[in-house]
Amino acid sequence: MAEHGFPCKTYELSRNQFDLDSYLQVAKELHEKYPDIKSVFSVDLVLIACLKEAMKKE
């Protein structure tokens, strides 16, 4: 991705971090740290949390 002009960041969840509340917190932190975020590649619940956070910005 980076070689095509798309900078990438990696974020690893803590071991056994599987609850929606923690995903929502991670999404909030990611959007605060990277306000111009364009896409997220992850599992379903993390993506839902990121979409929910992104919709707050609209």
Kinemage of the C-alpha trace (Angstrom):
@kinemage 1
@onewidth
@group {chain A} dominant
@subgroup {mainchain}
@vectorlist {calphas} color= white
{ca met a 1} P 0.000 0.000 0.000
{ca ala a 2} L 2.718 2.474 1.006
{ca glu a 3} L 4.601 1.963 -2.248
{ca his a 4} L 1.475 3.169 -4.074
{ca gly a 5} L 1.163 6.336 -2.007
{ca phe a 6} L -1.162 5.034 0.700
{ca pro a 7} L 0.517 5.421 4.096
{ca cys a 8} L -0.376 2.612 6.497
{ca lys a 9} L -0.369 2.359 10.279
{ca thr a 10} L -0.628 -0.849 12.283
{ca tyr a 11} L -2.540 -1.071 15.538
{ca glu a 12} L -2.612 -4.314 17.464
{ca leu a 13} L -5.356 -4.989 19.983
{ca ser a 14} L -4.443 -6.379 23.379
{ca arg a 15} L -4.552 -10.123 23.782
{ca asn a 16} L -8.110 -11.347 24.485
{ca gln a 17} L -9.628 -7.920 23.795
{ca phe a 18} L -12.984 -8.957 22.353
{ca asp a 19} L -15.645 -6.626 23.766
{ca leu a 20} L -17.452 -3.848 21.923
{ca asp a 21} L -16.686 -1.229 24.590
{ca ser a 22} L -12.944 -1.678 24.111
{ca tyr a 23} L -13.398 -1.540 20.319
{ca leu a 24} L -15.282 1.747 20.685
{ca gln a 25} L -12.450 3.139 22.812
{ca val a 26} L -9.851 2.013 20.260
{ca ala a 27} L -11.868 3.611 17.447
{ca lys a 28} L -12.036 6.889 19.359
{ca glu a 29} L -8.291 6.824 20.011
{ca leu a 30} L -7.517 6.066 16.362
{ca his a 31} L -9.713 8.907 15.106
{ca glu a 32} L -8.111 11.318 17.577
{ca lys a 33} L -4.581 10.248 16.652
{ca tyr a 34} L -5.261 10.065 12.887
{ca pro a 35} L -8.042 12.586 12.140
{ca asp a 36} L -7.608 12.179 8.361
{ca ile a 37} L -8.040 8.396 8.454
{ca lys a 38} L -9.471 7.117 5.161
{ca ser a 39} L -9.876 3.385 5.679
{ca val a 40} L -9.594 0.589 8.219
{ca phe a 41} L -8.903 -3.093 7.645
{ca ser a 42} L -10.072 -5.212 10.558
{ca val a 43} L -12.672 -7.643 11.869
{ca asp a 44} L -16.369 -6.751 11.776
{ca leu a 45} L -16.902 -5.359 15.275
{ca val a 46} L -13.831 -3.132 15.102
{ca leu a 47} L -15.015 -1.804 11.741
{ca ile a 48} L -18.463 -1.105 13.174
{ca ala a 49} L -16.882 0.803 16.063
{ca cys a 50} L -14.750 2.822 13.613
{ca leu a 51} L -17.762 3.621 11.439
{ca lys a 52} L -19.727 4.693 14.495
{ca glu a 53} L -16.887 7.012 15.550
{ca ala a 54} L -16.524 8.396 12.024
{ca met a 55} L -20.252 9.166 11.876
{ca lys a 56} L -19.878 11.359 14.977
{ca lys a 57} L -17.555 13.600 12.945
{ca glu a 58} L -20.114 14.224 10.209
